[in-house]
Amino acid sequence: MLSRTADHLFWMSRYTERAENTARMLDVNYQTSLLPQSQSSAMLGWQGLLSISELLSMYSAKLGDIEAAKVMDFMVKDESNPSSIMSCLSAARENARAVRGALTTEVWETQNQTWLEVRRMITSGEFERDPAQFFEWVKFRSHLFRGVTLGTMLMDEALRFMRLGTFLERADNTARLMDVKFHTVQSDFHGSSSGREQEVDFYHWSAILRSVSGFEVYRKVYRDVIRPERVAELLILRADMPRSLHASLNEVVGNLTLVANEQSGETYRRAGKLCAELKYGRIDEILATGLHAYLTQFLDRINDLGGRISGDFLVPDIA
């Protein structure tokens, strides 16, 4: 496969997944902002969301003070923000258009229709009227894209590069979400809380789980009250949790195996090593060494993998 074609397919999937992840983060912040809390706590939540995407300085320079409505507009509609939902869906559509011939009609039409529809929804004010419904729509369109891709694309290298983009992006975002949210929620792993604090913590942890479609999964796996260390275990180490770090790395390694070339050996080794550490890791060991330090290192390694995949497969030929 031409490297420039692989590059467009890879980034089409990454941008689609990023739009979904942005919608998930905005949704959890929007839902938790409706809970009883101080204004300073609410602002910390919105500040954390900007930090997840490394956009705090850009936002501050452009819009100043952090306000919920301004953050939502910045992360949804602002096309000067490369991580906004509009920017991501536009970039996904442009990458799809560039390799229209490598896609099935259904995949192209799904991407194109998503872009046309999101423009209509933003212009008509549907986002402002019901933000939660808009975020659900973005998630649904991402699910539809993945379903149509798996249901219609030939299972060749094109599909593998699309899957690589999806799961690298997912691993990166889940780690960022956990890193910020575990610091934001005012609860430690071993301390005791008052009844009122426990009640507030329950709703915050529930919202975090719902942001990764993990609330029902948590109940099924643990059959217990929501505890931070178990949320961390579910989102890091459980290979059967679709949005966990372990599940995402399993997909990355599996797809790297199928597209391997003569120069990708070191990339595959690093991905396999990271996957093995997740497979045999224990949450008590991770927490003992520090969750923030662990997730920071994980993000560095995911970024390294992304750069290596670009170098091994995706740098366009100059010819």
C-alpha positions in Angstrom: 0.0 0.0 0.0 1.2 3.5 -0.8 2.4 5.2 2.4 0.3 8.4 1.7 -2.8 6.2 1.4 -2.1 4.5 4.6 -1.5 7.9 6.2 -4.9 9.2 5.2 -6.7 6.1 6.4 -4.8 6.1 9.7 -5.6 9.8 10.4 -9.2 9.5 9.2 -9.8 7.0 12.0 -7.8 8.9 14.6 -9.8 12.1 14.0 -13.1 10.2 14.1 -12.1 8.6 17.4 -10.9 11.9 18.7 -14.2 13.6 18.0 -16.0 10.8 19.9 -13.6 11.1 22.8 -14.0 14.9 22.9 -17.8 14.4 23.0 -17.4 11.9 25.8 -15.2 14.2 27.9 -17.6 17.2 27.3 -20.6 15.0 28.2 -19.1 13.9 31.5 -18.2 17.5 32.4 -21.6 18.7 31.4 -23.3 16.1 33.5 -21.1 16.6 36.6 -21.6 20.4 36.3 -25.3 19.8 37.0 -24.4 18.2 40.4 -24.4 20.3 43.6 -20.9 21.7 43.9 -19.0 25.0 44.5 -18.3 27.2 41.5 -14.5 26.7 42.0 -15.0 22.9 41.8 -17.0 23.2 38.6 -14.3 25.5 37.1 -11.6 22.9 38.0 -13.5 20.3 36.0 -13.6 22.5 32.9 -9.9 23.5 33.4 -9.1 19.8 33.7 -10.9 19.1 30.4 -8.7 21.7 28.6 -5.6 20.2 30.2 -6.5 16.7 28.9 -6.2 18.0 25.4 -3.2 20.3 26.2 -5.3 23.3 25.1 -5.4 25.4 28.3 -2.9 28.0 27.1 -4.5 28.3 23.7 -7.9 28.7 25.3 -6.7 31.3 27.9 -4.9 33.3 25.2 -8.0 33.4 23.0 -10.9 33.5 25.5 -9.5 34.4 28.9 -11.4 33.2 32.0 -12.7 29.7 32.1 -16.5 29.6 31.7 -18.5 26.5 31.0 -20.3 27.9 27.9 -17.1 29.3 26.4 -15.3 26.0 27.0 -18.1 24.1 25.3 -18.1 26.4 22.3 -14.3 26.2 22.1 -14.3 22.4 22.2 -17.3 21.9 19.9 -17.5 24.7 17.3 -14.2 26.5 17.2 -12.5 25.5 13.9 -9.3 27.3 14.9 -9.0 24.6 17.7 -7.6 21.5 16.0 -9.1 19.2 18.7 -12.7 20.6 18.5 -15.4 18.3 17.3 -15.9 20.4 14.2 -12.2 20.4 13.4 -11.9 16.6 13.9 -14.9 15.7 11.8 -13.7 18.1 9.1 -10.2 16.5 9.1 -11.7 13.0 9.1 -13.8 13.8 6.1 -10.9 15.4 4.2 -8.7 12.4 4.8 -11.6 10.2 3.6 -12.0 12.3 0.5 -8.3 12.0 -0.3 -8.5 8.2 -0.5 -12.1 7.9 -1.7 -11.1 5.0 -4.0 -9.7 2.9 -1.1 -13.0 3.1 0.8 -16.3 1.4 0.2 -19.3 3.6 -0.8 -20.8 3.0 2.6 -17.7 4.2 4.6 -17.4 7.3 2.4 -21.1 8.2 2.7 -21.0 7.7 6.4 -18.1 10.1 6.8 -19.5 12.7 4.4 -23.0 12.6 5.9 -21.6 13.0 9.4 -19.8 16.2 8.3 -22.8 17.6 6.5 -25.1 16.9 9.4 -22.8 18.3 12.1 -22.6 21.6 10.1 -26.3 21.7 9.9 -26.8 21.0 13.7 -24.3 23.7 14.7 -25.8 26.3 12.3 -29.3 25.6 13.5 -28.4 25.8 17.2 -29.2 22.2 18.0 -26.1 21.9 20.1 -27.0 24.8 22.4 -30.6 23.5 22.8 -29.5 20.1 24.0 -25.8 19.5 24.5 -26.2 16.0 25.9 -28.2 14.9 22.9 -25.6 16.4 20.5 -22.8 14.5 22.3 -24.8 11.3 22.0 -25.2 11.9 18.3 -21.4 12.4 17.9 -20.8 9.1 19.7 -23.4 7.3 17.6 -21.8 8.5 14.3 -18.4 7.2 15.5 -20.0 3.9 16.4 -21.6 3.8 12.9 -18.4 4.6 11.2 -16.6 1.7 12.9 -19.5 -0.7 12.3 -19.7 0.2 8.6 -16.0 -0.1 8.3 -15.9 -3.6 9.8 -19.0 -4.7 7.9 -18.0 -3.5 4.4 -14.2 -3.1 4.1 -12.0 -5.8 2.8 -9.9 -7.2 5.6 -6.6 -6.0 4.1 -3.9 -3.5 5.0 -6.3 -0.5 4.6 -8.5 -1.8 7.4 -5.5 -2.5 9.6 -4.2 1.0 9.3 -7.7 2.3 10.1 -7.8 0.1 13.2 -4.3 1.2 14.3 -5.4 4.8 14.2 -8.6 4.1 16.2 -6.9 2.2 19.0 -3.8 4.4 19.4 -6.1 7.4 19.7 -8.3 5.5 22.2 -5.4 4.5 24.4 -4.1 8.0 24.4 -7.4 9.5 25.4 -8.3 7.0 28.1 -5.0 7.7 29.8 -5.5 11.4 29.6 -9.0 11.2 30.9 -7.9 9.1 33.9 -4.9 11.3 34.7 -6.9 14.5 34.9 -10.1 13.1 36.5 -8.4 11.1 39.2 -6.8 14.3 40.3 -9.9 16.4 40.0 -12.2 14.1 42.0 -11.8 15.0 45.7 -11.3 11.5 47.0 -8.2 9.5 47.8 -7.7 5.8 47.5 -7.4 4.9 51.1 -8.9 7.7 53.1 -12.3 7.9 54.7 -15.0 10.3 53.7 -18.2 11.6 55.3 -21.5 10.3 54.0 -22.1 13.5 52.0 -18.6 13.3 50.4 -19.2 9.6 49.6 -22.4 10.5 47.9 -20.8 13.2 45.8 -17.9 10.9 45.0 -20.3 8.2 43.8 -21.8 10.5 41.2 -18.4 11.7 40.0 -17.0 8.2 39.6 -20.2 7.1 38.0 -19.8 10.0 35.5 -16.2 9.0 34.7 -17.3 5.4 34.1 -20.2 6.5 31.9 -17.8 8.7 29.9 -16.1 5.5 28.7 -19.3 3.4 28.6 -18.1 1.5 31.6 -20.8 2.0 34.3 -22.7 -1.2 33.5 -19.5 -3.1 32.9 -18.2 -2.1 36.3 -21.3 -3.3 38.0 -21.1 -6.6 36.1 -17.4 -7.2 36.9 -17.2 -6.0 40.5 -20.8 -6.2 41.9 -19.8 -3.7 44.5 -19.8 0.1 45.3 -17.7 2.2 43.0 -14.2 2.4 44.4 -11.4 4.4 42.7 -8.8 1.6 42.7 -11.3 -0.7 40.9 -12.1 2.0 38.4 -8.4 2.4 37.7 -8.0 -1.4 37.3 -11.0 -1.6 34.9 -9.7 1.2 32.7 -6.0 0.2 32.7 -5.7 -3.6 33.1 -8.9 -5.3 32.1 -8.5 -6.8 28.6 -12.2 -7.4 28.3 -13.1 -3.7 28.8 -13.3 -2.3 25.3 -11.9 1.2 26.1 -9.2 0.1 28.5 -5.5 0.6 27.9 -4.9 -3.1 27.8 -7.7 -3.8 25.2 -6.5 -0.9 23.1 -2.9 -2.1 23.1 -4.0 -5.6 22.2 -5.6 -4.2 19.1 -2.5 -2.1 18.3 -0.2 -5.1 18.6 -2.5 -7.4 16.6 -2.8 -4.9 13.7 0.9 -4.1 13.7 1.5 -7.9 13.3 -0.5 -7.8 10.1 1.1 -4.8 8.5 4.7 -5.5 9.6 7.5 -4.6 7.2 11.3 -4.9 7.3 11.7 -1.7 9.3 9.0 -2.0 11.9 10.6 -4.6 14.2 11.5 -2.1 16.9 8.1 -0.5 16.8 6.5 -3.9 17.2 8.9 -4.8 20.1 8.0 -1.6 22.0 4.3 -2.1 21.4 4.5 -5.8 22.5 6.5 -4.8 25.7 3.9 -2.2 26.7 1.1 -4.7 26.1 2.9 -7.4 28.1 3.3 -5.0 31.0 -0.5 -4.3 30.9 -1.2 -8.0 30.7 0.8 -9.0 33.7 0.5 -5.7 35.7 -1.3 -5.4 39.1 -3.2 -2.3 40.1 -1.8 -2.3 43.6 1.8 -2.0 42.2 0.7 0.8 39.8 -0.9 2.7 42.6 2.0 2.2 44.9 4.4 3.8 42.4 1.9 6.6 41.6 -0.9 6.7 39.1 0.0 10.1 37.7 3.6 9.0 37.1 2.4 5.7 35.5 0.0 7.5 33.1 2.5 10.2 32.2 5.0 7.5 31.2 2.2 5.6 29.3 1.3 8.7 27.3 5.0 9.2 26.4 5.2 5.6 25.2 2.0 5.9 23.2 3.3 9.1 21.6 6.5 7.3 20.8 4.6 4.5 19.2 2.6 6.9 17.1 5.8 8.6 15.9 7.4 5.3 15.1 4.4 4.0 13.1 4.5 7.2 11.1 8.2 6.7 10.4 7.8 3.0 9.5 4.6 3.2 7.4 3.1 6.6 6.9 5.6 9.2 5.8 4.5 10.0 2.2 6.8 9.2 -0.6 8.2 12.2 -2.3 8.0 11.4 -6.0 
